[in-house]
Amino acid sequence: MHGQTFRKDSSMERLDADQLSGLLQAAAQGDQNAWNQLVDQFNGLLWAITRAHRLGHADAADVVQMTWTRLVENLDRIRKPEYVGSWLATTARRECLRVLHHAGRAQPVEEPPEPVTVHRVDSEPETAALTSERDMLLQRAMRELPPRCQQLLGVLMAPEQPSYAEISAALDLPIGSIGPTRARCLDCLRRHAARLGLVDADSSAA
C-alpha cells in the first residue's frame, strides 16, 4: 500500500477519490484489507437498494453478493475510482431488476423497506412498548407512500449516506430531480405520520 493508510470506520466519513483509487488498486492486487474497506464503504448502500426494490432476504443477499462479484471481475477496468459507488449502485439495481424479472414480477410485491430506527436501552417495559408501537406506526406511514417514495427514502436511509450520483444510479432517477422528489416524499410522510398521531398536525404542515 506504499505507506498509505485508510480508515476502518466507514461511518465516520466518505472516502475521497484518491483513497478509493488506492483501495481499488490494492484490492486488484489481492489486498484483503483494502477489499474489506471497500465493502465497509458500500455494503450498506447495496442492501438499501435491495430493500428499495423490496426483495426478500435470500434474493437480496444474492444481489449483494453478485454485485461484489461483478466488481471483482471488473477491478482492472474501473477508470474513475470516484464513481465506483455509482457503478456498484447501477450494478445492484440491474441485478435487482433481473431477479424480479426472473421471478415473473412486473412490480415488487413484498414489504417496503423498514425505516431505520435507533433504540435506546431502557429498563422500563412501558418505554420499550411505546417505542415498538411508534416504530410500527412509522412503518405503516412508510407503506402508505407511493412506491417511488418508498424506494427513494429507503436508499436515503443507507448508513453510508449515499451521494446523489449513487442514488441516481440506484434508482435510475435524474440527479436534478432527487432533491425536489425527496422534499415531496418527506412532506407526504409527515402528513401520514401526523394522521397516525406520530407528529403534531401543525408541524407536518410547516
ABEGO torsion letter per residue (X at the ends): XGGBBBBABAAABBBBAAAAAAAAAAAAAGBAAAAAAAAAAAAAAAAAAAAAAGBBAAAAAAAAAAAAAAAAAAAAABABAAAAAAAAAAAAAAAAAAAAAAAGBABBABBBBBBBBBBBBBABAAAAAAAAAAAAAAAAAAAABBAAAAAAAAAAABAAGBBAAAAAAAAGBBAAAAAAAAAAAAAAAAAAAAAAGABBAAAAAX
